[in-house]
Amino acid sequence: MSGRFVRSSKYRHVFGRSTRKEQCYDNLRISKNAWDTNLVKANPRYLSVNWEASGGGAFAVIPLNEKGRLPEQIPLCRGHKAVVLDTDWNPFDDSLIASGSDDGKAFIWRIPEDFTLRTEEGEDPQDVAPLKQLSGHSRKVGHVLFNPAAANVLATSSGDYTVKVWDVEAGSPRLTLKHNDIVQSLSWSANGSLIVTTSRDKKLRIWDVRQEAPAHTSPGHAGAKNSRVTWMGEHDRIATTGFSKMSDRQLGLWDIRDPKEPIGGFHLLDSISGVSMPFWDDSTQCLYLAGKGDGNIRYFEYENDKFEYLSEYKSGDPQRGIAFLPKRGVNMHENEVMRAFKTVNDSYIEPISFIVPRRAEVFQGDIYPPVVGTRPAMSAAEWFEGMEGLPPKIDLESLYEGGEATAIPATSKSVSRVPSSSTMLSPSKQGQEPAPAKNEPEAVKEPPQPTPALRGPPPSMKEQTNSIAKLASKYDDKEDSSSTEDDSSSFEEVAKPVERHAPKSVVESTEPAAITRKLSSPVLPTKLAAPVSPSKPASSAAPSSSLQSAAATSPAASDQVTLQDIKALLEDQNRTISGQSEKIAGLTAELGRLKTAVGDKMKSNAQH
C-alpha cells in the first residue's frame, strides 16, 4: 500500500464557476482611490460599489437582478463631501446600508423598495439621499461594520486612531476604542460582544467592546504591508492574513483566549505583493482568500484546529475588490454554497459561483445547515446594557421552493461556542481555559476509565517451580507425551516408577531432581526416561508419607545419572556434527570441480 490517506469532506470537490460577460454588471466606474478596502459589498438583494464621482463622494447600489450593461447615467447615493471609502449592509435589513468617507462622516441610507437603475426615456435618475449622519470622528472614516447580533449597532474606524461604536437609532457614538495607529481591519464576534482589530503598528487586539479596553494585545504579522482579520463565526478562533518581513503572504490562525502567537505558526501562502482578503463562511466552515491584484481565490476548510486546503479558483483577470454573498442568497437548486462578486478592470463586476458537484433534484440538507436569518438577537439598547446572544437561524429548506423563512432558535450548544466578554478577560491572561458557559445543558462526560486488573499475592517458590516444570513438559518426546498424570497427586509427590517396556512421564514434582529431569528430557534418549527409583517401587495405593520418604533418598543419585547422560549425549552430537561438516566440505569441493568442468567444456565448444 502506498499509505496515502484522502481526507473525507463534503466540500473537497467545490469548484469556482465564472460568469459570461453579458451576465455581469458592466459599464461601471469603480473608485480608483488607494485606500485599502474591498470596494464592494453584497446582500441577497443589492450590490454596493464605491463610485468614481466628481463633486463629492458617492457610491452605487445595483439590484442583483439587473445584469448586463448598465445605463450611462444611474442613480447614486450622494451626500458625502469626499470620496467614499467603505460601505456595509445591515445584516437584518437588506435595504439599510452604512457608508464611511474621507470627509470624516458616516452616513446611513435606506434604499427605496422599488429602486431600479433603468429609468424611462427622458427621465433623469433620482439620487438617493442619506437617512442619518453620524458625526464624531476628526479624520477620515476608513471602515464601517454592523454588529452581527444586535440591531442598528455600527462600528466605524478612523484615521484619528479610534474605533467608535454607534447607536444608529440615536445617531450618537456610545463607545470608543483607542488605538496607537491607523486601524487596517476589524471584525465582530458572532455574538457581537467582542471586536478584533489589526493596525499599522503590527498589533493584533481583541476588545471587550463595552468595557472599552483590549482583552488581549499581541504581535501580529511582521511585514510592513497591510494585514486583514476575520472572526471565524461562532468559534473562539480568528484568522489573519498579512506579510512576513520578507514580504511573503501569510495566513494565521489564532486562539482568542491565548493569542500570543498563531496556532502552529504562520502558514506561508506565496510571494505575491497584493493583500489577501479573508472571508469566513460559518455554515460550511470554509475560509476564502482573495488576492488583491491577482485573479485567484483560494479556499480552505477548517478542521481539527487547522486549515485544510481545498482548491483554488484561477483567473487571468485581477481583482481590486471583492464581496461575498450571505448564505441565504445563494442558488440552492444548483448546489451553490458561496457566491463572490469581483471587480474587473474597474469597469465591471463578475459573479463567481462556488458549487458542490452533485446531481440532485431535491434540497441537499447536508451542505446547507441552518444559517443566520434577518432577526437580531437583541435591540441596540439591550446590547449597550450588556446583553449577549446569537441571532436565531433559519432553515434553508424553507427557502428552497421560494417560501417564507422558517426560524430556528439559537441552541445552547451554539451559544456556548462563543465565549462571553467576562470569560475573555479573567482567565486568558494566565493562559488558562475559561469556564464552560452557564447555559450548557449538561457537563461534559469524561470517557469511562478502564477497570484496573485484580492482582493477587506474588507466587510462592513452589508455584514458580511447578510453572517451570510445566513449561519443560511441553517439549517431552512423543513417547512421553502419551503418558497420563495422577490427578489425585499433590505437588509434593515424587514421580512413580514406570516399567521400561511401558514408559510413562513422571508426575510433576517440586523437588530439585524432578526439575532437572524435566528440563533435560527433550535431549535424553528413551531408555533414560525412567527415573532413578528406590529398590522397591511404591505402588499407586501407597500413602503419601511413603512417597515423601522415597523422595528424600533420590536427589543425589538422580543428579549424577543426569549429568553423565548429558555429557554422553553432547559428545555424540559433537561427533555427528563433525561428520556432517566433513560431508558438506566434500560436497562443496565436488560442486566446484563440476562447475570448472562445465565451464571448460563450454569454452571448448565456443572455440569450435
PLY file of the C-alpha trace (Angstrom):
ply
format ascii 1.0
element vertex 608
property float x
property float y
property float z
element edge 607
property int vertex1
property int vertex2
end_header
0.00 0.00 0.00
1.15 3.50 -0.73
-0.03 4.79 2.66
-1.83 7.76 1.14
-4.90 8.94 3.04
-7.65 11.02 1.42
-9.50 13.26 3.87
-13.27 12.94 3.79
-15.13 16.20 3.18
-18.38 17.26 1.53
-16.64 20.32 0.09
-13.46 18.67 -1.18
-14.58 18.98 -4.83
-16.05 22.51 -4.70
-15.13 24.45 -7.83
-15.48 28.07 -8.88
-17.52 28.89 -12.00
-17.11 32.20 -13.78
-19.90 34.13 -15.49
-20.28 35.22 -19.10
-19.73 38.90 -19.77
-23.39 39.53 -20.66
-24.42 38.19 -17.24
-22.03 40.51 -15.38
-22.62 44.07 -14.17
-20.96 46.14 -16.88
-20.32 49.81 -17.64
-19.28 50.76 -14.09
-16.95 53.49 -12.89
-15.40 51.92 -9.82
-13.45 54.17 -7.46
-9.69 54.29 -8.01
-8.92 55.55 -4.51
-5.82 53.93 -2.98
-7.39 53.26 0.45
-7.23 49.54 1.32
-10.87 48.48 1.17
-12.94 45.80 -0.53
-14.73 48.39 -2.75
-17.92 46.27 -2.99
-20.42 44.76 -0.55
-23.36 42.44 -1.27
-26.58 41.16 0.25
-29.31 38.94 -1.30
-30.96 41.95 -2.97
-28.33 44.58 -3.75
-24.71 45.16 -4.57
-22.95 48.36 -3.45
-19.81 49.67 -5.14
-17.64 52.71 -4.39
-18.08 55.10 -7.31
-15.60 57.32 -9.11
-17.62 60.55 -8.90
-16.87 64.23 -9.18
-18.18 66.94 -6.91
-18.06 64.92 -3.71
-18.23 61.24 -2.82
-20.83 58.71 -3.94
-21.47 55.01 -4.24
-23.81 52.98 -6.43
-26.38 50.41 -5.41
-27.10 47.76 -8.05
-30.05 45.36 -7.79
-28.74 41.83 -8.29
-31.36 41.03 -10.93
-30.31 43.93 -13.20
-27.42 42.30 -15.04
-25.77 43.27 -18.27
-24.62 46.68 -19.44
-25.93 49.43 -17.19
-27.06 52.87 -18.40
-24.57 55.70 -18.68
-26.42 57.68 -16.01
-27.63 55.76 -12.96
-28.97 56.93 -9.60
-26.24 57.19 -6.95
-26.15 57.57 -3.20
-24.82 61.10 -2.87
-24.22 63.15 0.27
-20.57 62.82 1.24
-18.25 65.74 0.55
-15.25 63.48 -0.19
-14.64 60.08 -1.69
-16.49 57.10 -0.17
-14.03 54.62 1.33
-16.24 51.78 2.61
-19.84 50.55 2.81
-21.64 47.82 4.74
-25.17 46.37 4.57
-27.28 45.92 7.68
-27.44 42.12 8.27
-31.08 42.34 9.41
-32.44 44.86 6.89
-31.49 44.38 3.23
-32.42 47.95 2.32
-30.31 49.68 5.02
-26.67 50.50 4.31
-23.90 52.49 6.03
-21.04 54.35 4.37
-17.79 55.93 5.53
-15.95 58.70 3.74
-12.77 60.73 3.61
-14.78 63.68 4.97
-14.81 62.11 8.48
-18.54 61.29 8.39
-20.55 58.07 8.35
-23.99 58.08 6.72
-26.94 55.73 6.98
-29.01 55.18 3.82
-32.29 53.47 3.06
-32.80 52.13 -0.45
-36.37 52.55 -1.77
-38.40 49.40 -2.27
-38.92 49.98 -5.98
-35.33 51.02 -6.61
-34.04 50.44 -10.15
-31.16 51.70 -12.27
-33.09 51.87 -15.51
-35.32 54.89 -15.92
-37.82 55.66 -18.63
-36.71 57.65 -21.61
-36.50 61.37 -20.92
-36.37 60.99 -17.12
-33.33 61.86 -15.07
-32.13 59.34 -12.46
-33.08 60.28 -8.93
-30.18 60.08 -6.47
-30.71 58.61 -3.01
-30.33 60.95 -0.04
-28.84 59.88 3.31
-31.19 58.92 6.10
-28.92 59.88 9.01
-25.47 61.39 9.53
-23.04 60.11 12.16
-20.51 62.77 13.15
-17.81 62.23 15.74
-14.53 61.35 14.03
-11.98 64.06 13.38
-10.40 62.34 10.37
-11.45 60.04 7.53
-13.70 57.06 8.25
-11.99 54.07 6.64
-14.21 51.15 7.71
-17.84 50.65 8.68
-19.19 47.37 10.05
-22.58 46.46 11.53
-22.90 44.31 14.64
-23.89 40.75 13.59
-26.13 40.10 16.61
-27.67 43.43 17.72
-29.92 45.63 15.63
-28.61 49.03 14.49
-25.22 48.91 16.22
-22.42 50.14 13.96
-18.63 50.22 14.37
-16.53 52.75 12.45
-12.74 53.07 12.31
-10.98 56.35 11.56
-7.67 57.95 10.84
-7.86 59.51 14.30
-6.75 56.08 15.68
-10.13 55.23 17.17
-12.98 52.82 16.61
-16.37 54.20 17.62
-19.47 52.11 18.29
-22.70 53.88 17.39
-26.31 53.58 18.37
-27.69 54.17 14.88
-31.22 54.92 16.07
-29.95 57.67 18.39
-27.26 58.80 15.95
-24.61 59.13 18.65
-21.36 57.30 19.48
-21.65 55.34 22.71
-18.23 53.65 22.94
-14.70 54.50 21.80
-11.79 52.08 21.36
-8.49 53.95 21.26
-5.57 52.60 19.23
-1.97 53.70 18.73
-2.11 53.82 14.94
-4.48 53.60 11.96
-6.80 50.59 12.06
-6.38 48.45 8.97
-9.11 45.87 9.56
-11.77 44.93 12.12
-14.24 42.10 12.68
-17.04 41.33 15.18
-17.51 38.10 17.10
-20.68 36.14 16.33
-22.49 37.31 19.49
-21.39 40.91 18.95
-19.64 41.36 22.29
-16.04 41.38 21.05
-14.11 43.06 18.25
-10.73 42.11 16.83
-8.63 44.74 15.04
-5.32 44.95 13.20
-3.49 48.25 12.90
-0.44 49.78 11.30
1.60 49.28 14.48
1.57 45.50 13.68
-0.53 44.65 16.73
-3.49 42.31 16.99
-6.04 43.50 19.55
-9.11 41.69 20.88
-11.50 44.15 22.53
-14.18 43.73 25.13
-16.22 46.45 23.44
-18.48 47.53 26.27
-15.52 47.79 28.63
-13.70 49.94 26.05
-10.48 48.04 26.80
-8.47 45.41 24.94
-8.66 41.94 26.46
-5.51 40.94 24.58
-2.79 42.71 22.64
-0.23 40.63 20.81
2.21 40.98 17.91
0.65 40.30 14.52
2.25 39.92 11.11
5.75 41.40 11.00
5.57 42.78 7.45
5.16 46.45 6.61
2.12 45.97 4.34
-1.49 45.85 5.45
-2.93 42.90 7.34
-6.54 41.70 7.48
-8.55 39.85 10.11
-11.84 37.96 10.22
-13.65 36.36 13.15
-14.43 32.71 12.44
-18.14 32.84 13.21
-19.17 31.02 16.37
-15.69 29.64 17.00
-13.26 31.11 19.52
-10.78 31.49 16.68
-9.77 34.30 14.35
-7.95 34.21 11.02
-5.49 36.83 9.82
-3.67 37.49 6.57
-0.57 39.62 6.23
3.06 39.65 5.28
6.35 38.47 6.73
9.48 40.60 6.97
10.50 39.12 3.62
7.15 40.27 2.09
5.76 36.73 1.79
2.00 36.45 2.19
0.96 34.62 5.35
-2.14 33.07 6.92
-2.53 32.84 10.69
-4.99 31.00 12.95
-5.33 32.42 16.48
-6.91 31.28 19.73
-8.65 34.30 21.25
-8.02 33.02 24.78
-4.26 32.99 24.31
-3.26 34.92 21.18
0.44 35.25 21.96
1.25 33.53 18.67
-0.74 31.80 15.93
-1.63 28.14 16.30
1.08 26.18 14.54
2.83 29.37 13.41
2.19 31.41 10.28
1.34 29.49 7.12
3.21 30.72 4.05
0.92 31.34 1.05
3.12 32.81 -1.70
5.27 35.83 -2.54
2.69 37.95 -4.40
2.61 41.57 -3.29
-1.18 42.06 -3.11
-3.15 41.97 0.15
-5.12 38.77 0.84
-8.75 39.49 1.68
-10.21 36.78 4.02
-13.90 35.80 4.11
-15.32 33.22 6.52
-18.39 31.05 5.79
-19.63 29.71 9.14
-22.12 27.25 7.67
-19.56 25.31 5.62
-16.60 26.07 7.92
-14.65 27.34 4.92
-12.24 30.27 4.62
-11.87 32.08 1.27
-8.76 34.13 0.48
-8.97 36.55 -2.45
-5.77 38.25 -3.51
-5.87 41.95 -4.32
-4.15 42.44 -7.64
-4.37 38.81 -8.76
-7.27 36.75 -10.06
-7.02 33.76 -7.73
-9.32 32.77 -4.88
-8.09 30.05 -2.53
-10.42 28.27 -0.17
-9.70 26.16 2.90
-11.80 24.04 5.23
-11.34 24.45 8.98
-10.98 21.11 10.74
-9.10 19.88 13.81
-7.78 23.37 14.57
-6.09 23.85 11.21
-6.93 24.93 7.68
-7.13 22.11 5.14
-6.51 23.34 1.61
-9.42 22.51 -0.73
-8.75 24.12 -4.08
-8.21 27.40 -5.90
-10.20 29.38 -8.44
-7.81 30.82 -11.01
-8.50 33.65 -13.40
-6.43 35.86 -15.63
-8.49 38.93 -14.65
-7.14 40.51 -11.45
-9.48 41.94 -8.83
-9.08 45.07 -6.72
-12.20 44.46 -4.68
-14.43 41.53 -3.85
-17.56 40.78 -1.83
-19.20 37.52 -0.74
-22.93 36.96 -0.61
-24.67 35.90 2.63
-25.63 32.24 2.52
-29.38 32.91 2.40
-28.90 34.43 -1.08
-27.16 31.51 -2.87
-28.81 29.37 -5.57
-29.56 26.09 -3.79
-31.02 24.48 -6.93
-27.51 24.43 -8.42
-25.82 23.37 -5.15
-24.13 26.76 -4.91
-22.50 27.09 -1.48
-20.95 30.54 -1.98
-21.00 33.41 -4.47
-18.40 36.13 -4.85
-18.54 39.42 -6.76
-15.14 40.58 -8.04
-14.24 43.84 -9.74
-12.53 43.53 -13.13
-10.56 46.38 -14.71
-12.54 48.87 -12.62
-15.28 48.65 -15.26
-17.48 45.65 -14.43
-18.27 43.17 -11.65
-18.22 39.44 -12.31
-20.10 36.91 -10.13
-18.16 33.74 -9.23
-20.23 30.75 -8.07
-18.69 28.06 -5.87
-20.58 24.82 -6.46
-20.61 21.33 -4.97
-20.71 18.96 -8.00
-23.81 16.83 -7.40
-26.71 15.59 -9.44
-29.75 16.10 -7.28
-33.29 17.31 -7.81
-34.09 17.85 -4.14
-32.76 20.01 -1.34
-29.30 18.94 -0.11
-29.55 19.38 3.63
-26.04 18.11 4.40
-24.38 21.02 2.60
-26.91 23.64 3.70
-27.08 23.74 7.51
-29.17 26.44 9.22
-27.82 29.98 8.81
-28.39 33.36 10.44
-31.61 34.97 9.27
-32.93 38.52 9.35
-33.97 38.72 13.00
-31.50 40.20 15.51
-30.84 38.63 18.89
-31.44 41.93 20.70
-32.05 45.61 20.21
-29.37 48.28 20.36
-30.50 49.39 23.81
-30.32 45.83 25.16
-26.86 45.35 23.69
-25.50 48.53 25.26
-26.94 47.37 28.58
-24.78 44.23 28.39
-27.00 41.58 26.82
-25.32 38.83 24.78
-26.62 36.13 22.46
-26.71 34.71 18.98
-29.39 35.69 16.47
-31.91 32.98 15.53
-31.14 30.91 12.46
-33.34 29.91 9.56
-33.82 26.61 7.78
-32.68 27.00 4.17
-35.01 24.22 3.06
-37.92 26.59 3.69
-36.41 28.94 1.07
-35.70 26.18 -1.47
-39.12 26.47 -3.13
-39.41 30.20 -2.58
-41.39 30.08 0.67
-41.05 32.13 3.83
-38.01 31.56 6.00
-38.59 29.26 8.97
-36.78 30.48 12.08
-34.79 28.11 14.27
-33.95 29.48 17.73
-30.29 29.59 18.68
-29.32 26.46 20.61
-27.39 26.45 23.83
-24.70 24.43 22.10
-24.02 27.15 19.58
-24.09 29.85 22.22
-21.52 28.04 24.36
-19.03 28.05 21.48
-18.70 31.83 21.71
-17.05 32.97 24.97
-18.59 35.89 26.77
-16.63 39.07 27.41
-16.22 38.24 31.11
-14.83 34.84 30.20
-12.36 36.53 27.87
-10.97 38.97 30.40
-10.15 36.94 33.51
-8.54 33.55 32.88
-6.98 34.09 29.48
-4.12 36.30 30.62
-2.75 33.47 32.70
-3.11 31.10 29.76
-5.99 29.25 31.44
-9.01 27.83 29.74
-12.25 29.65 30.55
-15.00 28.00 32.50
-17.82 26.43 30.50
-20.82 28.59 29.67
-23.57 28.66 32.24
-26.26 27.74 29.75
-24.77 24.41 28.79
-27.39 21.69 29.16
-25.09 19.29 30.96
-21.49 18.86 31.93
-19.18 17.13 29.54
-18.91 13.49 30.48
-15.46 12.06 30.83
-14.76 8.87 28.90
-15.11 5.71 31.04
-11.85 4.68 32.63
-10.73 1.06 32.20
-11.24 -1.14 35.27
-7.87 -2.00 36.80
-6.98 -5.67 36.68
-7.18 -7.50 40.01
-3.82 -8.84 41.09
-3.32 -11.49 43.77
-0.30 -12.09 46.02
3.00 -12.97 44.32
3.50 -16.69 43.59
5.39 -18.81 46.11
8.62 -20.65 45.39
6.78 -23.92 45.00
4.36 -22.42 42.48
7.23 -20.96 40.47
8.97 -24.34 40.46
5.81 -26.05 39.30
5.40 -23.47 36.48
8.91 -24.23 35.21
8.20 -27.95 35.29
5.01 -27.44 33.26
6.89 -25.37 30.68
9.51 -28.11 30.30
6.84 -30.79 29.85
5.78 -29.20 26.53
8.98 -30.46 24.95
8.77 -34.12 26.05
9.40 -36.86 23.47
6.45 -38.44 21.67
6.59 -41.43 23.96
6.40 -39.17 27.00
3.51 -37.15 25.51
1.22 -40.19 25.63
1.58 -40.53 29.37
-1.01 -39.61 31.94
-0.75 -37.82 35.21
-2.19 -38.79 38.52
-4.89 -36.20 39.07
-5.13 -37.02 42.75
-1.45 -36.35 43.47
-0.25 -33.15 45.09
2.71 -31.01 44.02
4.91 -32.57 46.71
4.56 -36.14 45.46
7.52 -37.98 43.94
7.19 -39.40 40.45
6.05 -43.04 40.38
8.43 -45.59 38.83
7.48 -46.97 35.45
8.27 -50.19 33.62
10.91 -49.99 30.88
8.60 -51.68 28.36
5.85 -49.15 29.07
7.50 -45.78 29.74
5.36 -43.11 31.27
6.12 -39.49 32.09
6.74 -38.62 35.66
4.35 -36.69 37.81
5.41 -33.08 38.26
7.43 -32.61 41.41
8.69 -29.58 43.26
11.97 -31.28 44.24
15.21 -30.17 42.51
15.84 -33.60 40.95
12.45 -33.63 39.26
13.00 -30.11 37.88
16.40 -31.07 36.42
14.98 -34.20 34.86
12.10 -32.34 33.20
14.36 -29.68 31.69
16.73 -32.29 30.27
14.08 -34.69 28.95
13.94 -33.31 25.32
17.53 -34.37 24.61
17.68 -37.63 26.56
17.29 -40.99 24.83
14.19 -43.03 25.57
15.98 -45.58 27.67
16.94 -42.87 30.15
13.40 -41.60 30.57
12.76 -43.78 33.60
13.66 -42.06 36.85
16.02 -43.45 39.44
13.72 -45.08 41.97
14.14 -46.87 45.29
14.84 -50.61 45.34
11.18 -51.32 45.96
8.89 -49.20 43.79
5.92 -47.64 45.52
2.52 -48.76 44.44
-0.22 -46.43 43.36
-2.07 -47.14 46.55
0.88 -46.26 48.75
0.28 -43.44 51.19
1.83 -40.05 50.60
4.16 -40.45 53.58
6.00 -43.34 51.91
6.35 -41.28 48.69
7.89 -38.40 50.60
10.39 -40.69 52.32
11.39 -42.17 48.97
11.86 -38.70 47.53
14.38 -37.92 50.23
16.76 -40.70 49.04
16.64 -39.94 45.26
18.10 -36.47 44.55
21.85 -37.21 44.74
21.78 -40.34 42.58
19.42 -38.71 40.10
21.76 -35.72 39.67
24.78 -37.97 38.95
22.99 -40.03 36.33
21.50 -37.00 34.61
24.84 -35.16 34.28
26.60 -38.27 32.87
23.83 -38.79 30.33
24.01 -35.14 29.22
27.80 -35.37 28.75
27.47 -38.55 26.70
24.75 -37.05 24.56
26.78 -33.91 23.90
29.76 -35.99 22.79
27.55 -37.96 20.40
26.14 -34.75 18.98
29.62 -33.26 18.51
30.75 -36.34 16.63
27.64 -36.21 14.44
28.17 -32.53 13.68
31.84 -33.11 12.81
30.91 -35.90 10.41
28.25 -33.79 8.74
30.70 -30.90 8.37
33.20 -33.17 6.60
30.48 -34.38 4.22
29.43 -30.79 3.46
33.05 -29.83 2.72
33.40 -32.77 0.36
30.18 -31.91 -1.46
31.27 -28.29 -1.80
34.60 -29.34 -3.33
32.83 -31.71 -5.72
30.44 -28.95 -6.77
33.38 -26.65 -7.50
35.03 -29.29 -9.67
31.80 -29.82 -11.61
31.43 -26.07 -12.24
35.02 -25.91 -13.52
34.47 -28.86 -15.85
31.26 -27.39 -17.26
32.97 -24.04 -17.83
35.89 -25.66 -19.68
33.52 -27.64 -21.88
31.52 -24.51 -22.79
34.73 -22.66 -23.72
35.88 -25.52 -25.98
32.51 -25.65 -27.70
32.62 -21.91 -28.27
36.08 -22.15 -29.87
34.95 -24.90 -32.30
0 1
1 2
2 3
3 4
4 5
5 6
6 7
7 8
8 9
9 10
10 11
11 12
12 13
13 14
14 15
15 16
16 17
17 18
18 19
19 20
20 21
21 22
22 23
23 24
24 25
25 26
26 27
27 28
28 29
29 30
30 31
31 32
32 33
33 34
34 35
35 36
36 37
37 38
38 39
39 40
40 41
41 42
42 43
43 44
44 45
45 46
46 47
47 48
48 49
49 50
50 51
51 52
52 53
53 54
54 55
55 56
56 57
57 58
58 59
59 60
60 61
61 62
62 63
63 64
64 65
65 66
66 67
67 68
68 69
69 70
70 71
71 72
72 73
73 74
74 75
75 76
76 77
77 78
78 79
79 80
80 81
81 82
82 83
83 84
84 85
85 86
86 87
87 88
88 89
89 90
90 91
91 92
92 93
93 94
94 95
95 96
96 97
97 98
98 99
99 100
100 101
101 102
102 103
103 104
104 105
105 106
106 107
107 108
108 109
109 110
110 111
111 112
112 113
113 114
114 115
115 116
116 117
117 118
118 119
119 120
120 121
121 122
122 123
123 124
124 125
125 126
126 127
127 128
128 129
129 130
130 131
131 132
132 133
133 134
134 135
135 136
136 137
137 138
138 139
139 140
140 141
141 142
142 143
143 144
144 145
145 146
146 147
147 148
148 149
149 150
150 151
151 152
152 153
153 154
154 155
155 156
156 157
157 158
158 159
159 160
160 161
161 162
162 163
163 164
164 165
165 166
166 167
167 168
168 169
169 170
170 171
171 172
172 173
173 174
174 175
175 176
176 177
177 178
178 179
179 180
180 181
181 182
182 183
183 184
184 185
185 186
186 187
187 188
188 189
189 190
190 191
191 192
192 193
193 194
194 195
195 196
196 197
197 198
198 199
199 200
200 201
201 202
202 203
203 204
204 205
205 206
206 207
207 208
208 209
209 210
210 211
211 212
212 213
213 214
214 215
215 216
216 217
217 218
218 219
219 220
220 221
221 222
222 223
223 224
224 225
225 226
226 227
227 228
228 229
229 230
230 231
231 232
232 233
233 234
234 235
235 236
236 237
237 238
238 239
239 240
240 241
241 242
242 243
243 244
244 245
245 246
246 247
247 248
248 249
249 250
250 251
251 252
252 253
253 254
254 255
255 256
256 257
257 258
258 259
259 260
260 261
261 262
262 263
263 264
264 265
265 266
266 267
267 268
268 269
269 270
270 271
271 272
272 273
273 274
274 275
275 276
276 277
277 278
278 279
279 280
280 281
281 282
282 283
283 284
284 285
285 286
286 287
287 288
288 289
289 290
290 291
291 292
292 293
293 294
294 295
295 296
296 297
297 298
298 299
299 300
300 301
301 302
302 303
303 304
304 305
305 306
306 307
307 308
308 309
309 310
310 311
311 312
312 313
313 314
314 315
315 316
316 317
317 318
318 319
319 320
320 321
321 322
322 323
323 324
324 325
325 326
326 327
327 328
328 329
329 330
330 331
331 332
332 333
333 334
334 335
335 336
336 337
337 338
338 339
339 340
340 341
341 342
342 343
343 344
344 345
345 346
346 347
347 348
348 349
349 350
350 351
351 352
352 353
353 354
354 355
355 356
356 357
357 358
358 359
359 360
360 361
361 362
362 363
363 364
364 365
365 366
366 367
367 368
368 369
369 370
370 371
371 372
372 373
373 374
374 375
375 376
376 377
377 378
378 379
379 380
380 381
381 382
382 383
383 384
384 385
385 386
386 387
387 388
388 389
389 390
390 391
391 392
392 393
393 394
394 395
395 396
396 397
397 398
398 399
399 400
400 401
401 402
402 403
403 404
404 405
405 406
406 407
407 408
408 409
409 410
410 411
411 412
412 413
413 414
414 415
415 416
416 417
417 418
418 419
419 420
420 421
421 422
422 423
423 424
424 425
425 426
426 427
427 428
428 429
429 430
430 431
431 432
432 433
433 434
434 435
435 436
436 437
437 438
438 439
439 440
440 441
441 442
442 443
443 444
444 445
445 446
446 447
447 448
448 449
449 450
450 451
451 452
452 453
453 454
454 455
455 456
456 457
457 458
458 459
459 460
460 461
461 462
462 463
463 464
464 465
465 466
466 467
467 468
468 469
469 470
470 471
471 472
472 473
473 474
474 475
475 476
476 477
477 478
478 479
479 480
480 481
481 482
482 483
483 484
484 485
485 486
486 487
487 488
488 489
489 490
490 491
491 492
492 493
493 494
494 495
495 496
496 497
497 498
498 499
499 500
500 501
501 502
502 503
503 504
504 505
505 506
506 507
507 508
508 509
509 510
510 511
511 512
512 513
513 514
514 515
515 516
516 517
517 518
518 519
519 520
520 521
521 522
522 523
523 524
524 525
525 526
526 527
527 528
528 529
529 530
530 531
531 532
532 533
533 534
534 535
535 536
536 537
537 538
538 539
539 540
540 541
541 542
542 543
543 544
544 545
545 546
546 547
547 548
548 549
549 550
550 551
551 552
552 553
553 554
554 555
555 556
556 557
557 558
558 559
559 560
560 561
561 562
562 563
563 564
564 565
565 566
566 567
567 568
568 569
569 570
570 571
571 572
572 573
573 574
574 575
575 576
576 577
577 578
578 579
579 580
580 581
581 582
582 583
583 584
584 585
585 586
586 587
587 588
588 589
589 590
590 591
591 592
592 593
593 594
594 595
595 596
596 597
597 598
598 599
599 600
600 601
601 602
602 603
603 604
604 605
605 606
606 607
